Each structure stands twice: as C-alpha cells, then as structure tokens.
Amino acid sequence: MDPRRVVVTGMGTVNPLGNSVAESWDAVVNRRSGIADITRFDASHLSCRIAGEVKNFDYTAYFDGEMAKKAKRMDHFCHYAVAAAAEAVDQAGLSDLEHRNRIGVGVGSGIGGLNVQHENSVALETRGARRVSPFYIPMSIGNMASGLLSMKYGFTGPNISLQTACATANHSVAMSQLIIRSGMADVMIAGGSEGVVDELAIAAFANMRALSSRNDDPQGASRPYDRDRDGFVLSEGAAILILEEYEHARRRGAPILCEVRACGLSGDGYDFVAPDPEGRGAALAMRMALDQAQLSPNEVDYVNTHGTSTPVGDIAEINGVYHLFRESADSTYVGSTKSYHGHLLGATAGLEAILTISAMRHGIVPANLNLENPDPELPAIRIPTEAVETPIRAAISNSFGFGGHNSSLVLAQL
C-alpha cells in the first residue's frame, strides 16, 4: 500500500521580518533585514547588542475570555506560537472542522520559557522564595505551546513537543508527517516557537563567542558564507505549518501549498556544539531525505541551508551540500535566509520552511544578503547575491542543532 501523502495547507509566522507570511516574504523579496539594535532591555553592557526582535506585536489580540487572563503569565514563546497558528489555521480553514480528535499538534521549542525562568530566578535571589510565581513551571516548560494550541482550538489528536535545539521545527514537521502517514491523524499543526531575546541568552551565547559583535552594522551582521562573518544573530518568533493528508485536503477544498515529501534525520556523533567539519552528518540527512522522497540531487532546484554565519558551521555544512550535489552544482541554487532574519533557534526551521515554500510558489530563489567577500574555502557551488527568477520543482530546507541533531526537509510542487 502506498503511504498517505502529506501536504501543507496553511502557514503562519511572527518573526523579525514581519508578523505574517506575506510581510515576511515581502521583506525577503525587497532585501530588508530584520536585524536591529536590541530594544527589549538595556544591552549596553553586553558585547553583543543586536538581535532579531519581533516588532509591533500585541499578544492580547490572540487571546480572549479566561485564556486572556492566563496569557499575562505566559512566556513570549507561547504568545508567538498562538499568533503564528492563528494565521495558519485561518488559511487552512480548520476552525470549522469536525472530528477534532483527528487533528493533532506537534510544536516544539529549543529552549522554552527562558524569560519566565530568568525573571523567577532573579525574584528568588533578590526577593526570596515566596516571590517565585506558582505559574513558573507550567509557563516555562517547552511543551506548553503545543498544549496551549490544543486547548485554544479543541484539537485532541496526537499532541507532541520535541526539543532538538535548532532542528526542533524540522523534527516536529517530520514526526507530524509520520503521524499522518500512520493514520493516527488527518491534520497536524507543526512547527516551532522561541522567545529568547533575553539578557541571559545574549550574555550566554556571547560568552561562547557564538554571536556576531558587529554592533555598528546590525543589518550586515548575519552574513552566511562571507569571509568576514563572526557569528550568528539571535532572533525570536514562531512558524507554524498545517500538515494534512492529501485526499482529506482535496475533499474539503483546502489550499494545497506544496507536498512534504520527506525529512532526513541524522546525528553527528561529534561534539556538543561544533559540527562535524566534513559535513558528513549533514550529507547523511540530505541523502536520507532524497532517498525517502525518491528524488535524485539533480531534481532539487534550491537548498535553503542552515547557514548560521558562524566561521566553522557554514563551511562544514556547505561541504556536505557539495558532496551530495557535486554533479548538479551548476544547476542547484544554495543559500541561507538567515541573512535576513537571523537565528530563531527552535523556530528557525519552521520559518525557513515557510520561506522555502514561498520561494517555490513564486518561482524566486532569494538573494543572499551580505555575501560581499565569499569565503575562499567555499566549494564551486551557486550562492546567488541577487534574487533569481526560476521554477523550483523541489527544495531542501536544512536545520542542524547543538548536540549534532541534523534535519533535512524535502518540499516539492504537487
């Protein structure tokens, strides 16, 4: 029996580029970066003072009734997840569906409620144990966004929440696809959410020397594959995709945006934070994804890489890409949309999947910003610095996380 096909019928996001899919894609098409000076707190004492903040966002617009009271105590990552899901659920037309036990949720977070954790740790230290909020635990654990979406919409199908650092959203899509293929659900709300533009996170990542310190040029700070890159830019937001069994979507006349063909998964088995310098884990994930999708490398027109703008990580990944696409290197476009939006940790794969789907639907390979001096170690591969109008039949979207978690999502035109 052929496996049940899985398609995307809705997308939603809030991120540094905009508070909708349309705003985010418009920013990419018009080469607008979402990176700027930090405004959330006074960052003047930190070595990194830039980030990708969600802007002009009012979480109260997404909550009503009793839930509005509880929302005041929620962490940012929960607010962002609800906002992104609202757009995706609306596009897919899920609100009026019956059989809600056939609709599940798979939304993860790389870190979860860091803001709530930070605030309560400070309260414990400065004001004593009685000032720690009784809501601290439920409002900080990383699975709460997934649970919250089930509560908000009454979706009582399978409910999961994964935490695999920066690969979280891709892994959530992969598991949601498998759940639908197994017959356990007809629809899954999948993706990731992160709200970590926080003083503690900036200080920690900066002390690891992972962040860019290009404070005088925020929009030029995220520069994957450029010789002068000096680290990633921490960002926040959420990205949600509605995954649905193809025949189920077709029968109800849902918009079919693309097909989720496969997701390849692998582990580096190498280091806590450093990638395998040969990119072998990355290549394995991509190879597995293509094998599962029954596609050859020359059928992939675009690879949206993890490409975080770190000195080691970029070259390790691109070596893996080149190893796989060597024979089609002159016809497959490669890039990283993190040059626009920075690194959203557990949400980043979801946003990159959305932008990859948008690229497919519009027939535009995004330009790579800030690639002014290509790293001399780059192999002979096509990384455009101007947008390219071309049909995109199939694309790969990569995301890799600390711990060596690798994920490669294959998206294709139906």
C-alpha positions as semicolon CSV with decimal commas, in nm:
position;residue;x (nm);y (nm);z (nm)
1;M;0,000;0,000;0,000
2;D;0,133;0,344;-0,091
3;P;0,189;0,572;0,212
4;R;-0,056;0,852;0,272
5;R;0,071;1,168;0,103
6;V;0,113;1,475;0,322
7;V;0,066;1,832;0,201
8;V;0,085;2,180;0,352
9;T;-0,250;2,363;0,361
10;G;-0,167;2,659;0,583
11;M;0,126;2,866;0,709
12;G;0,168;3,131;0,975
13;T;0,453;3,320;1,136
14;V;0,568;3,607;1,352
15;N;0,939;3,682;1,327
16;P;1,185;3,973;1,286
17;L;1,077;4,021;0,921
18;G;0,706;4,062;0,992
19;N;0,401;3,933;1,171
20;S;0,262;3,731;0,881
21;V;0,381;3,514;0,594
22;A;0,308;3,790;0,342
23;E;0,507;4,052;0,537
24;S;0,799;3,812;0,579
25;W;0,815;3,718;0,211
26;D;0,785;4,084;0,109
27;A;1,087;4,165;0,326
28;V;1,289;3,890;0,158
29;V;1,187;3,995;-0,194
30;N;1,280;4,355;-0,115
31;R;1,606;4,267;0,062
32;R;1,505;4,401;0,404
33;S;1,685;4,262;0,705
34;G;1,502;4,213;1,034
35;I;1,815;4,260;1,247
36;A;1,846;4,576;1,458
37;D;1,964;4,713;1,793
38;I;1,813;4,539;2,097
39;T;1,523;4,736;2,246
40;R;1,381;4,473;2,484
41;F;1,632;4,559;2,759
42;D;1,941;4,770;2,816
43;A;2,215;4,581;2,633
44;S;2,482;4,850;2,662
45;H;2,695;4,635;2,896
46;L;2,695;4,334;2,663
47;S;2,945;4,255;2,389
48;C;2,653;4,180;2,154
49;R;2,385;4,449;2,136
50;I;2,190;4,340;1,828
51;A;1,917;4,082;1,769
52;G;1,617;3,991;1,557
53;E;1,324;4,102;1,771
54;V;0,956;4,054;1,690
55;K;0,823;4,405;1,636
56;N;0,483;4,577;1,668
57;F;0,335;4,268;1,829
58;D;0,039;4,266;2,070
59;Y;-0,028;3,923;2,211
60;T;-0,362;4,030;2,362
61;A;-0,517;4,029;2,013
62;Y;-0,493;3,647;2,011
63;F;-0,650;3,566;2,348
64;D;-0,998;3,615;2,488
65;G;-1,209;3,507;2,785
66;E;-1,043;3,312;3,062
67;M;-0,742;3,246;2,841
68;A;-0,670;3,622;2,823
69;K;-0,606;3,628;3,199
70;K;-0,369;3,334;3,176
71;A;-0,188;3,488;2,879
72;K;-0,044;3,759;3,104
73;R;0,165;3,494;3,278
74;M;0,278;3,313;2,962
75;D;0,625;3,331;2,817
76;H;0,685;3,501;2,482
77;F;0,728;3,169;2,301
78;C;0,367;3,077;2,384
79;H;0,238;3,414;2,263
80;Y;0,425;3,380;1,935
81;A;0,305;3,023;1,879
82;V;-0,060;3,121;1,921
83;A;-0,022;3,416;1,682
84;A;0,152;3,208;1,413
85;A;-0,101;2,926;1,450
86;A;-0,393;3,169;1,412
87;E;-0,272;3,270;1,065
88;A;-0,204;2,911;0,961
89;V;-0,534;2,772;1,094
90;D;-0,724;3,050;0,919
91;Q;-0,555;2,986;0,582
92;A;-0,619;2,612;0,607
93;G;-0,980;2,664;0,716
94;L;-0,954;2,437;1,020
95;S;-1,170;2,633;1,263
96;D;-1,499;2,482;1,143
97;L;-1,379;2,123;1,103
98;E;-1,547;1,848;1,298
99;H;-1,368;1,533;1,419
100;R;-1,115;1,737;1,616
101;N;-0,974;1,417;1,758
102;R;-0,826;1,368;1,409
103;I;-0,633;1,697;1,435
104;G;-0,312;1,696;1,636
105;V;-0,036;1,935;1,736
106;G;0,341;1,900;1,713
107;V;0,503;2,230;1,812
108;G;0,840;2,238;1,985
109;S;1,082;2,491;2,132
110;G;1,458;2,476;2,153
111;I;1,480;2,648;2,492
112;G;1,121;2,720;2,600
113;G;1,030;2,981;2,859
114;L;1,367;3,138;2,925
115;N;1,214;3,477;3,009
116;V;0,996;3,325;3,281
117;Q;1,293;3,124;3,411
118;H;1,513;3,433;3,421
119;E;1,253;3,650;3,593
120;N;1,181;3,392;3,862
121;S;1,547;3,320;3,924
122;V;1,605;3,691;3,984
123;A;1,297;3,704;4,210
124;L;1,426;3,409;4,416
125;E;1,768;3,566;4,459
126;T;1,657;3,922;4,534
127;R;1,315;3,884;4,700
128;G;1,301;3,534;4,843
129;A;1,128;3,203;4,773
130;R;0,776;3,334;4,830
131;R;0,815;3,566;4,530
132;V;0,862;3,278;4,287
133;S;0,546;3,253;4,078
134;P;0,325;2,944;4,125
135;F;0,287;2,957;3,748
136;Y;0,663;2,937;3,690
137;I;0,674;2,569;3,597
138;P;0,375;2,543;3,359
139;M;0,460;2,872;3,191
140;S;0,825;2,785;3,126
141;I;0,830;2,421;3,013
142;G;0,891;2,389;2,641
143;N;0,589;2,173;2,560
144;M;0,340;2,434;2,675
145;A;0,297;2,599;2,335
146;S;0,184;2,267;2,188
147;G;-0,053;2,208;2,477
148;L;-0,186;2,561;2,455
149;L;-0,282;2,525;2,088
150;S;-0,475;2,209;2,170
151;M;-0,664;2,397;2,442
152;K;-0,734;2,701;2,224
153;Y;-0,879;2,508;1,931
154;G;-1,002;2,189;2,094
155;F;-0,773;1,976;1,877
156;T;-0,747;1,650;2,070
157;G;-0,548;1,432;1,831
158;P;-0,184;1,337;1,896
159;N;-0,005;1,612;2,086
160;I;0,375;1,611;2,092
161;S;0,654;1,858;2,159
162;L;1,013;1,796;2,055
163;Q;1,329;1,971;2,171
164;T;1,628;1,923;1,944
165;A;1,780;2,270;1,959
166;C;1,782;2,439;1,618
167;A;1,646;2,129;1,439
168;T;1,329;2,135;1,651
169;A;1,079;2,265;1,394
170;N;1,202;2,032;1,118
171;H;1,183;1,737;1,354
172;S;0,831;1,848;1,451
173;V;0,731;1,851;1,083
174;A;0,896;1,511;1,031
175;M;0,714;1,349;1,324
176;S;0,386;1,512;1,226
177;Q;0,423;1,375;0,874
178;L;0,485;1,027;1,013
179;I;0,181;1,054;1,240
180;I;-0,040;1,142;0,943
181;R;0,110;0,865;0,730
182;S;0,047;0,616;1,007
183;G;-0,324;0,703;1,011
184;M;-0,321;0,840;1,368
185;A;-0,434;1,184;1,246
186;D;-0,554;1,358;0,931
187;V;-0,416;1,702;1,019
188;M;-0,121;1,817;1,231
189;I;-0,025;2,168;1,339
190;A;0,354;2,154;1,320
191;G;0,644;2,391;1,379
192;G;0,843;2,570;1,644
193;S;0,841;2,877;1,866
194;E;1,113;3,065;2,051
195;G;1,123;3,379;2,264
196;V;1,483;3,407;2,377
197;V;1,586;3,765;2,305
198;D;1,668;3,789;2,672
199;E;1,964;3,934;2,860
200;L;2,063;3,592;2,991
201;A;2,060;3,428;2,646
202;I;2,255;3,709;2,482
203;A;2,517;3,702;2,757
204;A;2,549;3,322;2,741
205;F;2,576;3,291;2,363
206;A;2,812;3,590;2,350
207;N;3,040;3,436;2,611
208;M;3,051;3,123;2,395
209;R;3,173;3,354;2,118
210;A;2,883;3,229;1,907
211;L;2,724;3,569;1,838
212;S;2,822;3,840;1,595
213;S;2,955;4,155;1,760
214;R;2,903;4,372;1,452
215;N;2,708;4,617;1,668
216;D;2,772;4,914;1,441
217;D;2,613;4,736;1,144
218;P;2,315;4,527;1,262
219;Q;2,174;4,461;0,916
220;G;2,513;4,345;0,793
221;A;2,582;4,118;1,090
222;S;2,424;3,798;0,963
223;R;2,640;3,709;0,665
224;P;2,644;3,334;0,591
225;Y;2,937;3,219;0,377
226;D;3,106;3,559;0,380
227;R;3,475;3,567;0,467
228;D;3,413;3,828;0,739
229;R;3,133;3,652;0,928
230;D;3,186;3,645;1,303
231;G;2,888;3,460;1,449
232;F;2,512;3,430;1,430
233;V;2,247;3,683;1,530
234;L;1,999;3,564;1,794
235;S;1,636;3,607;1,693
236;E;1,287;3,512;1,809
237;G;0,945;3,423;1,675
238;A;0,730;3,129;1,568
239;A;0,647;2,947;1,247
240;I;0,360;2,702;1,202
241;L;0,269;2,477;0,910
242;I;-0,058;2,288;0,873
243;L;0,019;1,937;0,751
244;E;-0,270;1,740;0,608
245;E;-0,334;1,409;0,439
246;Y;-0,368;1,483;0,066
247;E;-0,707;1,320;-0,001
248;H;-0,850;1,477;0,316
249;A;-0,734;1,820;0,200
250;R;-0,859;1,766;-0,155
251;R;-1,206;1,653;-0,045
252;R;-1,264;1,966;0,161
253;G;-1,118;2,204;-0,096
254;A;-0,829;2,321;0,122
255;P;-0,549;2,526;-0,036
256;I;-0,261;2,291;-0,117
257;L;0,065;2,487;-0,100
258;C;0,314;2,203;-0,156
259;E;0,387;1,845;-0,064
260;V;0,605;1,739;0,229
261;R;0,793;1,462;0,054
262;A;1,035;1,354;0,325
263;C;1,260;1,452;0,612
264;G;1,605;1,304;0,664
265;L;1,744;1,282;1,017
266;S;2,094;1,208;1,142
267;G;2,335;1,264;1,430
268;D;2,690;1,391;1,402
269;G;2,825;1,190;1,695
270;Y;3,100;1,453;1,712
271;D;3,074;1,741;1,966
272;F;2,835;1,929;2,195
273;V;2,824;2,241;1,980
274;A;3,074;2,208;1,693
275;P;2,957;2,035;1,375
276;D;3,145;1,757;1,203
277;P;3,392;1,967;0,997
278;E;3,348;1,737;0,696
279;G;2,970;1,782;0,700
280;R;2,913;1,406;0,700
281;G;2,608;1,425;0,927
282;A;2,457;1,697;0,711
283;A;2,518;1,495;0,395
284;L;2,363;1,185;0,553
285;A;2,046;1,373;0,649
286;M;2,012;1,516;0,298
287;R;2,084;1,181;0,135
288;M;1,826;1,010;0,356
289;A;1,568;1,278;0,275
290;L;1,622;1,241;-0,100
291;D;1,607;0,862;-0,078
292;Q;1,281;0,880;0,118
293;A;1,142;1,131;-0,133
294;Q;1,263;0,916;-0,427
295;L;1,439;1,215;-0,579
296;S;1,787;1,249;-0,724
297;P;2,005;1,552;-0,643
298;N;1,959;1,694;-0,994
299;E;1,583;1,720;-0,929
300;V;1,640;1,965;-0,643
301;D;1,649;2,326;-0,759
302;Y;1,712;2,505;-0,428
303;V;1,875;2,426;-0,093
304;N;1,794;2,663;0,193
305;T;2,086;2,579;0,420
306;H;2,117;2,607;0,796
307;G;2,391;2,864;0,725
308;T;2,406;3,048;1,057
309;S;2,701;3,280;0,978
310;T;2,946;3,105;1,209
311;P;3,306;3,055;1,092
312;V;3,309;2,676;1,136
313;G;2,946;2,577;1,084
314;D;2,896;2,735;0,743
315;I;3,187;2,558;0,578
316;A;3,106;2,224;0,743
317;E;2,753;2,233;0,606
318;I;2,845;2,356;0,259
319;N;3,099;2,075;0,232
320;G;2,817;1,831;0,298
321;V;2,595;2,005;0,042
322;Y;2,869;1,997;-0,220
323;H;2,944;1,632;-0,151
324;L;2,583;1,547;-0,237
325;F;2,522;1,797;-0,517
326;R;2,862;1,786;-0,683
327;E;2,719;1,661;-1,014
328;S;2,443;1,924;-1,021
329;A;2,635;2,210;-0,856
330;D;2,592;2,430;-1,163
331;S;2,211;2,397;-1,161
332;T;2,115;2,383;-0,791
333;Y;2,092;2,715;-0,610
334;V;2,212;2,731;-0,249
335;G;2,162;2,998;0,015
336;S;2,061;3,087;0,369
337;T;1,766;3,310;0,455
338;K;1,925;3,369;0,797
339;S;2,100;3,659;0,625
340;Y;1,758;3,829;0,657
341;H;1,611;3,704;0,984
342;G;1,895;3,571;1,195
343;H;1,872;3,253;1,401
344;L;1,539;3,174;1,571
345;L;1,679;2,859;1,736
346;G;1,390;2,610;1,772
347;A;1,164;2,812;1,541
348;T;1,418;2,874;1,267
349;A;1,348;2,558;1,066
350;G;0,979;2,643;1,056
351;L;1,041;2,992;0,924
352;E;1,290;2,865;0,669
353;A;1,040;2,603;0,551
354;I;0,780;2,877;0,506
355;L;1,022;3,094;0,309
356;T;1,127;2,794;0,101
357;I;0,764;2,716;0,020
358;S;0,710;3,083;-0,068
359;A;1,013;3,069;-0,298
360;M;0,867;2,763;-0,472
361;R;0,525;2,921;-0,513
362;H;0,663;3,247;-0,651
363;G;0,946;3,095;-0,853
364;I;1,208;3,313;-0,686
365;V;1,533;3,197;-0,525
366;P;1,607;3,460;-0,255
367;A;1,925;3,663;-0,277
368;N;2,186;3,603;-0,008
369;L;2,241;3,928;0,180
370;N;2,583;4,047;0,292
371;L;2,780;3,798;0,083
372;E;3,035;4,062;-0,016
373;N;3,354;3,855;0,010
374;P;3,279;3,484;-0,037
375;D;3,484;3,260;0,191
376;P;3,778;3,124;-0,013
377;E;3,708;2,778;0,134
378;L;3,369;2,761;-0,038
379;P;3,342;2,485;-0,299
380;A;3,220;2,560;-0,651
381;I;2,851;2,600;-0,573
382;R;2,587;2,856;-0,676
383;I;2,509;3,104;-0,396
384;P;2,331;3,398;-0,564
385;T;2,365;3,751;-0,430
386;E;2,070;3,867;-0,639
387;A;1,725;3,708;-0,649
388;V;1,683;3,456;-0,930
389;E;1,350;3,401;-1,103
390;T;1,333;3,032;-1,190
391;P;1,092;2,739;-1,146
392;I;1,156;2,544;-0,827
393;R;1,026;2,188;-0,855
394;A;1,168;2,062;-0,528
395;A;1,374;2,213;-0,249
396;I;1,559;2,108;0,064
397;S;1,549;2,309;0,386
398;N;1,824;2,219;0,635
399;S;1,841;2,276;1,009
400;F;2,106;2,144;1,245
401;G;2,121;2,176;1,623
402;F;2,368;2,169;1,911
403;G;2,429;1,808;2,006
404;G;2,467;1,711;1,641
405;H;2,097;1,690;1,554
406;N;2,063;1,714;1,174
407;S;1,742;1,752;0,974
408;S;1,673;1,798;0,604
409;L;1,318;1,863;0,486
410;V;1,222;1,793;0,123
411;L;0,938;2,009;-0,010
412;A;0,800;1,968;-0,362
413;Q;0,544;2,102;-0,603
414;L;0,245;1,872;-0,627
